[in-house]
Amino acid sequence: MKDRRAVRLKKFFLAKVALVSGDIIAYTRDLSINGACFSCNQQISVGENIVLQLSAPGLTNMRLKGFIVWKRDLPTGFKTKFQYGVALREITRQYKEFIDKALERNQDRERRKNTRYGDALVIQNEDVLDLLGAGTLNISADGLYIRTNTKLRQGNRYELRLVGPQLDKPIECSGVVVNVFDAPDDDEDAFFGAGLRLETFKGDCRERFEQYIKGLEKLYRFHWPPELVIPEREEES
């Protein structure tokens, strides 16, 4: 369903989240008609009402009312500690038009076999300095988009150990660098990016990785778990 599809912005944007206890600053990148995803260092309870104020191209001081429907701990070493999914209680005309146009652009541009999901896993390989401090930004069934502190070389093959609180135990696999990206000039936490195609898995890691991907698919469909009872939502005319 179109209303469950997500828009991934090209970079993270700052967002202000209004809570009962006060306002906090968060980072958002994933949006949909019905929800949003943001990360921050503040503990927020599932079910808590919030107001999300977005600041991104095409969304000038957009304020969205919603509530938290899921929470995930992020791995040590990332800028923020927690990731949250939000279901919106109301949709403004400006926000709906922004998402509709973004979905149309993505549909024209995307020709990928597998859907990409934004999720943060630490990549461990103590024997390879190239991967020191590396972590995932996007994950799909056949590849990873990772951030690194060193620019990787296209064609290099690496042994990977994927670690994060969302995994019961590490996933060990190998991947080949298929493309590389320079650090964004306007990113204060500049990094290099690389796309890796996953090739082999150790033991039962392939099966566990497939289950992990299925979990992401369910989670990002999109911020509304099927069992969640959604209150009547208002839509601006």
C-alpha positions in Angstrom: 0.0 0.0 0.0 1.3 3.4 -0.9 0.5 4.9 2.5 2.9 2.4 4.1 5.8 3.2 1.8 8.7 5.3 3.1 10.6 8.3 1.8 14.3 8.3 2.7 15.8 11.8 2.6 19.3 12.2 1.1 20.7 13.2 4.5 19.7 13.5 8.1 17.9 16.7 9.1 17.4 18.2 12.5 14.0 18.0 14.1 12.5 19.4 17.3 10.4 17.0 19.3 8.0 18.5 21.8 7.5 16.2 24.8 5.5 16.7 28.1 8.9 17.1 29.8 10.1 19.7 27.3 11.6 20.0 23.8 14.5 17.9 22.5 16.6 17.9 19.3 16.5 14.8 17.1 17.6 13.6 13.7 15.1 12.4 11.1 15.6 10.9 7.6 12.7 8.4 7.1 9.2 9.7 6.5 5.9 8.3 5.2 2.3 9.5 4.7 1.5 8.0 8.1 4.6 8.3 10.1 8.2 9.2 10.7 11.3 7.8 12.2 13.8 9.8 14.3 16.8 9.2 16.5 17.9 11.1 19.7 19.5 10.5 23.1 16.3 11.0 25.1 14.3 8.1 26.6 10.7 8.3 25.4 8.0 5.8 26.3 6.0 3.9 23.6 2.6 5.5 23.4 3.7 9.0 24.5 2.2 11.9 22.5 4.7 14.2 20.7 4.8 17.1 18.3 7.5 16.6 15.6 8.8 19.9 14.0 10.6 19.1 10.8 13.2 21.3 9.0 13.9 19.9 5.6 13.8 21.2 2.0 10.1 21.6 1.1 9.0 21.3 4.8 9.3 24.8 6.3 8.6 24.6 10.1 6.3 21.7 9.7 4.7 20.6 12.9 3.2 17.0 13.0 1.2 15.6 15.9 1.7 11.9 16.6 2.7 9.3 19.2 5.6 6.8 19.7 4.8 3.3 18.4 8.2 1.6 18.7 11.6 2.2 20.2 15.0 0.6 19.4 18.4 0.9 21.1 21.2 1.9 18.7 24.7 0.4 18.9 27.5 2.1 20.9 29.5 4.4 18.8 26.6 6.1 16.9 25.7 9.7 17.4 22.4 8.9 19.1 21.3 6.2 21.5 17.7 5.5 20.5 15.6 5.3 17.4 11.8 5.8 17.4 8.9 5.2 15.1 6.0 7.7 15.1 2.4 7.3 13.9 0.8 10.6 12.9 -2.5 11.7 14.4 -3.0 14.3 11.7 -1.7 15.0 8.2 -1.3 18.6 6.9 -1.8 19.3 3.2 1.8 20.5 2.8 3.2 17.3 4.4 1.0 15.1 2.2 2.0 16.9 -1.0 5.7 16.7 0.0 5.5 12.9 0.6 3.4 12.2 -2.6 6.0 14.1 -4.7 8.9 12.4 -3.0 7.3 8.9 -3.6 6.8 9.7 -7.3 10.5 10.8 -7.6 11.7 7.7 -5.8 9.5 5.4 -8.0 11.0 6.9 -11.1 14.5 6.7 -9.8 14.6 3.4 -7.9 15.2 0.3 -9.9 16.6 -1.8 -7.1 15.7 -5.4 -6.7 15.5 -5.2 -2.9 14.1 -2.5 -0.6 16.6 -0.6 1.5 16.0 0.0 5.2 17.7 2.5 7.4 19.3 0.7 10.3 22.4 1.1 12.3 24.7 -1.9 12.9 28.4 -1.7 14.0 30.8 -3.4 11.6 33.6 -5.2 13.5 36.8 -6.3 11.8 39.8 -5.6 14.1 42.3 -6.7 11.5 41.3 -4.2 8.9 42.0 -0.5 9.6 39.7 0.5 6.7 36.7 -0.6 8.7 37.7 1.0 12.0 34.6 2.8 13.3 32.5 1.6 10.4 28.7 1.1 10.6 25.7 0.6 8.4 23.3 3.4 7.2 21.2 1.4 4.8 20.6 -2.4 4.7 18.9 -4.6 2.1 18.6 -8.3 1.5 21.7 -8.3 -0.7 23.8 -5.4 0.4 24.8 -2.7 2.8 25.5 1.0 2.5 28.1 1.8 5.2 29.9 4.9 6.6 33.7 4.7 7.1 36.4 7.0 8.3 38.6 5.9 5.3 37.7 5.8 1.6 37.4 2.2 0.6 38.6 0.9 -2.8 36.0 -0.4 -5.3 36.4 -4.2 -5.7 37.9 -4.8 -2.3 36.4 -7.8 -0.4 36.0 -7.7 3.4 35.0 -10.1 6.1 32.3 -8.5 8.2 30.9 -9.0 11.6 27.6 -7.2 12.1 26.8 -6.3 15.7 23.9 -4.4 17.3 21.4 -4.6 20.1 18.7 -5.6 17.6 20.6 -8.9 16.9 20.6 -11.8 19.3 24.2 -12.5 18.2 26.6 -11.2 15.5 26.1 -12.0 11.8 29.3 -12.9 10.1 29.5 -12.5 6.3 31.6 -11.2 3.5 31.0 -8.3 1.1 32.5 -6.7 -2.0 32.7 -2.9 -2.4 30.7 -2.0 -5.5 30.7 1.8 -5.2 32.2 4.5 -3.0 31.2 8.0 -2.0 33.1 11.0 -0.7 32.2 12.7 2.6 29.5 15.3 2.2 30.9 18.8 2.3 28.1 20.1 4.6 28.2 17.2 7.1 29.8 18.2 10.4 30.4 14.5 11.1 32.0 13.9 7.7 32.4 10.3 6.6 33.0 8.3 3.5 30.3 6.0 2.1 30.5 2.7 0.4 28.0 0.2 -1.1 28.8 -3.4 -0.4 27.3 -6.4 -2.1 26.9 -9.3 0.3 28.4 -12.6 -1.0 28.8 -15.3 1.6 27.6 -16.0 5.2 29.0 -18.3 7.9 27.0 -21.1 9.4 23.4 -20.1 10.0 24.1 -16.4 9.5 22.3 -16.2 6.2 19.1 -17.5 7.7 19.4 -15.2 10.7 20.1 -12.2 8.3 17.0 -13.1 6.3 14.9 -13.1 9.5 16.5 -9.8 10.5 15.5 -8.3 7.1 11.9 -9.6 7.5 11.8 -7.8 10.9 12.9 -4.5 9.3 10.3 -4.9 6.6 7.6 -5.3 9.3 9.0 -2.5 11.3 9.2 0.0 8.5 5.7 -0.7 7.1 5.7 2.2 8.1 5.6 2.9 11.8 2.3 1.1 12.2 2.6 -2.4 13.6 -0.5 -4.4 12.3 -1.7 -5.0 15.9 -1.6 -1.3 16.8 -5.0 0.3 17.3 -4.9 3.6 15.5 -7.0 6.5 16.9 -9.1 8.4 14.4 -6.7 10.7 12.5 -7.4 14.2 11.4 -6.6 15.4 7.9 -6.3 19.0 7.0 -8.7 20.0 4.2 
